[in-house]
Amino acid sequence: MAASSPREPVDHGPPFDPSQPGDAPTQAFLDALTAMNVACEDGELVRLGRYLRHLRDANEHFNLTAVSEPEAMWIRHIADSLSLVPLILSLTESDDDLLESRIPGQPWSVIDVGSGGGLPGIPLAIVLPEFQFTLLEATGKKAKFLEAVVASLGLSNVRVEQARAEDAGRDRLEHRERYDLVLSRAVGPMATLVELTVPFAHVHGIVLAIKGEKAAEEVSEAKQALYALHCHALELIRTPTGTIVPIRKMRVTPKIYPRRPGEPKRVPLGVPRTKNRD
């Protein structure tokens, strides 16, 4: 995993009041950052803590996360999201295929598919302000929560879109094959995830999926889906919190994908129906 690179100061957008209440980072979280070679500025830690406070408060009214203890949230939500930082910096600095396929002079474009409560998109947007993030979320309440958090934190590099991935992935004007990087966390089995995410990436763009210990098994089971979507998995990367599965898009996504809403989850590509029902 690549080391984090020094970054020039970037304007975070509208004024942010650090005196507003937020959760203080735990020592375990700070140790995890050190282990991952990820550096956060003090102001970024304040924003991350305030985001967690928003997440916990909103979780009392509707379900955003099953993890609600502050100490656990710093590791399972924030550290897990930031585990992508070294790889993102490495890819955007030295991956020739990615660099040659993007629009020169434009900010890096990233979409978080099925953002839910904003993970991993919001933590990454806080520490990578020079990147442009889109948070894609189908559920109205969650999308409104994301909009409120983005406004509260003054994140001018983030926009929220309320739509299903199946619908947005067919929108050629705004989303289809428009992004350098596509993020996914807890979206579903790999075969489903591939169909819902790959259409957003331009050719040679990369999907970064955060998975668990069975990531290799999931990738093996998704071989037919990867082939159908014209992409392939790169080397898996273990982190202190999980496994990152990088997927490179090699050719234009066939017009038939993604299928109609609900179909990728109900009938994952290449997965026998008997196994899918288990």
C-alpha positions as CSV (number, residue, x, y, z in Angstrom):
1,M,0.0,0.0,0.0
2,A,1.3,3.4,-1.0
3,A,2.3,6.0,1.5
4,S,0.1,9.1,1.7
5,S,1.6,12.1,-0.2
6,P,1.9,15.7,1.0
7,R,-1.1,17.8,-0.2
8,E,-1.4,21.4,-0.9
9,P,-3.9,23.3,1.3
10,V,-7.4,23.2,-0.4
11,D,-10.4,25.4,0.4
12,H,-13.0,23.2,2.1
13,G,-15.9,25.4,1.1
14,P,-18.2,27.4,3.3
15,P,-17.1,28.4,6.8
16,F,-16.9,25.5,9.3
17,D,-17.3,26.2,13.0
18,P,-15.0,23.8,14.9
19,S,-16.7,24.7,18.2
20,Q,-19.7,22.7,17.2
21,P,-19.9,19.4,19.1
22,G,-18.3,16.3,17.7
23,D,-16.8,13.0,18.8
24,A,-13.1,13.0,19.7
25,P,-11.0,10.5,17.8
26,T,-10.0,7.5,19.9
27,Q,-6.4,6.4,20.3
28,A,-7.3,3.1,18.6
29,F,-8.4,5.1,15.6
30,L,-5.2,7.2,15.5
31,D,-3.1,4.0,15.8
32,A,-5.1,2.6,12.9
33,L,-4.3,5.7,10.8
34,T,-0.6,5.2,11.6
35,A,-0.7,1.6,10.6
36,M,-2.3,2.5,7.3
37,N,0.1,5.4,6.7
38,V,-2.7,7.9,6.5
39,A,-2.2,11.4,7.8
40,C,-5.1,13.6,8.9
41,E,-4.9,17.3,9.7
42,D,-6.4,18.6,13.0
43,G,-9.3,20.3,11.1
44,E,-10.0,17.1,9.3
45,L,-10.2,15.1,12.5
46,V,-12.7,17.7,13.9
47,R,-14.8,17.3,10.8
48,L,-14.7,13.6,11.0
49,G,-15.8,13.7,14.7
50,R,-18.7,16.0,13.8
51,Y,-19.8,13.7,11.0
52,L,-19.9,10.8,13.5
53,R,-22.0,12.9,15.9
54,H,-24.4,13.6,13.0
55,L,-24.5,10.0,12.2
56,R,-25.2,8.9,15.7
57,D,-27.9,11.5,16.3
58,A,-29.7,10.6,13.0
59,N,-29.5,6.9,13.8
60,E,-31.8,7.4,16.7
61,H,-34.6,8.4,14.3
62,F,-34.0,6.0,11.4
63,N,-31.6,3.2,10.6
64,L,-28.3,4.3,9.2
65,T,-25.9,2.0,11.0
66,A,-25.9,-1.0,13.3
67,V,-22.7,0.3,14.9
68,S,-23.5,3.1,17.3
69,E,-20.8,3.1,20.0
70,P,-18.4,6.0,19.3
71,E,-15.2,3.9,19.8
72,A,-16.4,1.2,17.4
73,M,-17.6,3.8,14.9
74,W,-14.2,5.4,14.6
75,I,-12.7,2.0,13.6
76,R,-15.5,0.3,11.7
77,H,-16.7,3.4,9.9
78,I,-14.0,6.0,9.7
79,A,-10.8,4.0,9.6
80,D,-12.4,1.5,7.3
81,S,-13.4,4.3,4.9
82,L,-10.0,5.9,5.1
83,S,-8.2,2.6,4.3
84,L,-8.9,3.6,0.7
85,V,-6.7,6.7,0.9
86,P,-3.3,5.2,0.2
87,L,-4.6,3.3,-2.8
88,I,-6.5,6.2,-4.2
89,L,-3.4,8.4,-4.0
90,S,-1.2,5.8,-5.6
91,L,-3.7,5.2,-8.5
92,T,-4.2,8.9,-9.2
93,E,-0.5,9.6,-9.1
94,S,1.0,6.7,-10.9
95,D,-1.5,4.4,-12.7
96,D,-0.7,5.1,-16.3
97,D,-3.9,3.6,-17.8
98,L,-6.1,5.7,-15.4
99,L,-4.1,8.8,-16.0
100,E,-4.2,8.5,-19.7
101,S,-7.9,7.8,-19.9
102,R,-9.2,10.8,-17.8
103,I,-10.0,14.3,-18.9
104,P,-6.8,16.4,-18.5
105,G,-7.1,19.4,-16.1
106,Q,-10.3,18.3,-14.5
107,P,-10.6,17.3,-10.8
108,W,-10.7,13.6,-10.0
109,S,-14.3,12.4,-10.1
110,V,-15.5,9.8,-7.6
111,I,-18.9,8.3,-7.0
112,D,-19.9,6.5,-3.9
113,V,-22.6,4.0,-5.0
114,G,-25.2,3.1,-2.3
115,S,-23.7,5.7,0.1
116,G,-26.3,5.1,2.9
117,G,-25.1,7.1,5.8
118,G,-22.2,8.5,3.8
119,L,-19.6,5.8,4.0
120,P,-17.0,5.8,2.6
121,G,-17.7,9.0,0.7
122,I,-18.0,11.6,3.4
123,P,-14.8,10.6,5.3
124,L,-12.9,10.5,2.1
125,A,-14.3,13.9,0.9
126,I,-13.1,15.4,4.2
127,V,-9.5,14.2,3.8
128,L,-9.3,14.5,0.0
129,P,-10.8,18.0,-0.7
130,E,-9.2,18.2,-4.1
131,F,-11.4,15.3,-5.3
132,Q,-15.0,15.8,-6.5
133,F,-17.4,13.3,-4.9
134,T,-20.9,12.2,-5.8
135,L,-22.9,10.4,-3.1
136,L,-25.5,8.2,-4.8
137,E,-28.3,7.0,-2.5
138,A,-31.8,5.7,-3.4
139,T,-33.6,6.2,-0.1
140,G,-35.1,9.7,0.4
141,K,-34.5,10.0,4.1
142,K,-30.8,8.9,3.8
143,A,-30.3,11.3,0.9
144,K,-31.7,14.2,2.9
145,F,-29.4,13.3,5.8
146,L,-26.4,13.3,3.5
147,E,-27.4,16.7,2.1
148,A,-27.7,18.1,5.6
149,V,-24.3,16.7,6.7
150,V,-22.6,18.0,3.5
151,A,-24.0,21.5,4.2
152,S,-23.1,21.4,7.9
153,L,-19.5,20.4,7.3
154,G,-19.1,22.8,4.4
155,L,-18.0,20.2,1.9
156,S,-18.1,22.1,-1.4
157,N,-16.5,19.0,-3.1
158,V,-19.6,16.8,-2.6
159,R,-22.9,16.6,-4.2
160,V,-25.8,14.2,-3.3
161,E,-27.9,12.4,-5.9
162,Q,-31.1,10.5,-4.9
163,A,-31.5,7.6,-7.4
164,R,-31.2,3.9,-7.7
165,A,-27.9,2.7,-9.1
166,E,-29.7,0.8,-11.9
167,D,-31.3,4.0,-13.1
168,A,-28.3,6.4,-12.6
169,G,-26.1,3.8,-14.3
170,R,-28.1,4.2,-17.5
171,D,-28.0,8.1,-17.4
172,R,-25.4,8.8,-20.1
173,L,-25.6,12.6,-19.6
174,E,-24.8,12.7,-15.9
175,H,-23.4,9.4,-14.7
176,R,-22.8,6.5,-17.1
177,E,-19.0,6.1,-17.8
178,R,-18.4,9.6,-16.2
179,Y,-16.2,8.7,-13.2
180,D,-12.5,8.0,-12.6
181,L,-13.2,6.0,-9.4
182,V,-16.3,4.2,-8.2
183,L,-16.6,3.3,-4.5
184,S,-18.6,0.6,-2.8
185,R,-19.0,-0.5,0.7
186,A,-21.6,-3.0,2.0
187,V,-23.5,-2.9,-1.3
188,G,-23.9,-6.7,-1.6
189,P,-22.3,-9.8,-3.1
190,M,-19.6,-9.2,-5.7
191,A,-21.6,-10.3,-8.7
192,T,-24.3,-7.8,-7.7
193,L,-21.8,-5.1,-6.8
194,V,-20.1,-5.3,-10.2
195,E,-23.3,-4.7,-12.2
196,L,-24.3,-1.8,-10.0
197,T,-20.9,0.0,-10.0
198,V,-18.9,-0.7,-13.2
199,P,-21.3,1.2,-15.5
200,F,-20.3,4.4,-13.7
201,A,-16.6,4.1,-14.5
202,H,-15.1,5.3,-17.8
203,V,-12.9,2.9,-19.7
204,H,-9.8,2.1,-17.6
205,G,-11.5,3.7,-14.6
206,I,-11.4,1.7,-11.4
207,V,-14.0,0.4,-8.9
208,L,-12.8,0.1,-5.3
209,A,-14.9,-2.2,-3.2
210,I,-14.4,-2.6,0.5
211,K,-15.1,-6.2,1.4
212,G,-14.4,-8.7,4.3
213,E,-12.4,-11.8,4.8
214,K,-14.2,-13.7,2.1
215,A,-13.3,-11.2,-0.6
216,A,-11.2,-13.7,-2.7
217,E,-14.1,-16.2,-2.6
218,E,-16.5,-13.5,-3.8
219,V,-14.3,-12.5,-6.6
220,S,-14.0,-16.1,-7.8
221,E,-17.8,-16.5,-7.7
222,A,-18.2,-13.3,-9.7
223,K,-16.0,-14.3,-12.6
224,Q,-18.9,-14.5,-15.0
225,A,-20.2,-11.1,-13.9
226,L,-16.7,-9.6,-14.3
227,Y,-16.5,-11.0,-17.8
228,A,-19.9,-9.8,-18.8
229,L,-19.2,-6.3,-17.6
230,H,-15.8,-6.2,-19.4
231,C,-13.7,-5.7,-16.3
232,H,-11.3,-7.7,-14.1
233,A,-10.2,-7.7,-10.5
234,L,-6.7,-6.5,-9.7
235,E,-4.6,-7.7,-6.7
236,L,-6.6,-7.7,-3.5
237,I,-5.3,-5.5,-0.7
238,R,-5.6,-6.4,3.0
239,T,-6.0,-3.6,5.4
240,P,-6.3,-3.4,9.2
241,T,-10.1,-3.3,8.8
242,G,-10.9,-5.4,5.7
243,T,-10.0,-6.2,2.1
244,I,-10.0,-3.8,-0.8
245,V,-11.0,-5.2,-4.2
246,P,-9.8,-3.0,-7.1
247,I,-11.6,-3.7,-10.4
248,R,-10.5,-2.2,-13.6
249,K,-12.9,-1.5,-16.5
250,M,-11.4,-2.6,-19.8
251,R,-14.1,-1.8,-22.3
252,V,-17.4,0.0,-22.7
253,T,-20.2,-1.5,-20.6
254,P,-22.7,-3.5,-22.7
255,K,-26.0,-1.6,-23.2
256,I,-28.0,-4.2,-21.4
257,Y,-26.3,-3.4,-18.1
258,P,-27.3,-2.6,-15.5
259,R,-30.6,-4.5,-15.7
260,R,-33.9,-3.1,-14.4
261,P,-34.1,-2.1,-10.7
262,G,-33.9,-5.0,-8.3
263,E,-32.7,-7.5,-10.9
264,P,-29.0,-7.4,-10.1
265,K,-29.8,-8.2,-6.4
266,R,-32.5,-10.8,-7.2
267,V,-30.6,-12.6,-9.9
268,P,-26.8,-11.9,-9.6
269,L,-25.0,-12.4,-12.9
270,G,-23.5,-15.9,-13.1
271,V,-24.6,-17.1,-9.7
272,P,-26.8,-20.2,-9.7
273,R,-30.3,-19.5,-8.5
274,T,-30.0,-22.3,-5.9
275,K,-26.9,-20.6,-4.4
276,N,-28.5,-17.2,-4.6
277,R,-31.5,-18.3,-2.5
278,D,-29.2,-19.6,0.3
